Structures are given as C-alpha cells and as structure tokens.
C-alpha cells in the first residue's frame, strides 16, 4: 500500500474525507496491458457490496 496514494485501496475511500469513496479504474495500482473493463466492474461490485453491507 502506498502511503502517498489518494485512495485507500482496501476501503476505496479518499484519505481525509470520511464519506467519499472512489469506485473506478484509478484505484488500480499497476497498469493493465489488456482490457480494463472487467477489473473496473469488479471494483465497482466490491464497492457496492461494501457500501450496502
């Protein structure tokens, strides 16, 4: 985990703002050489599950 990252990758939460979460491809820590659609959908599904409980 990068201490300088804006988003906490485990909680998808913007550091310093308690109520703001990010669910898009910008939270992927490495460049993906293939299609980015599937990992982005997975991130969104995980964020929805975590948010809704």
N, C-alpha and C positions, 0 to 999 in steps of 0.2 A: 504494500500500500504506500502510495506517495503522499508524504505529509504536505506537499505543496499543491496537491490536486484540489480543485474547487468542490468536487462532488465526492462524498464518501461512497465508494463502490459497493459496500455491503448493504447500506441502507438507502442508497440512491438519493441522499439528502444533501442539499447545498450546505456547506460548512458555514456556520454563523447565522443561518436562518432556519429556525426550527420547523416551519410549516411549508417549506418549499422543497419539493422532490423533483428530480430530473429522470425521465424515462425515455432516453433516445440514444442514438449511436455514439454520442460524445463521451459516454462513460466507459467505452471500451478502451482498455489501457494500451493495446497494441494495434497496429494497422493490420487489417484483414485483407488478404490478397484476392479473396473471392467475393461472392455476393454478400452484402451486408444486411439484406432484408431479414433473413432468418434470425441472426443474433439480435437484431433490434426488436423483432417481435417477441423473442424470448425475454428480453429485458423488460419490455412493456408488460408482459404477462406476469412476470415476477413482481414488478412494482405494483400492479393491480392487486395481486394476491396479498402482498404485504400491507397495502393501504386498507384494503377491505377486511382483512383479518381472516 
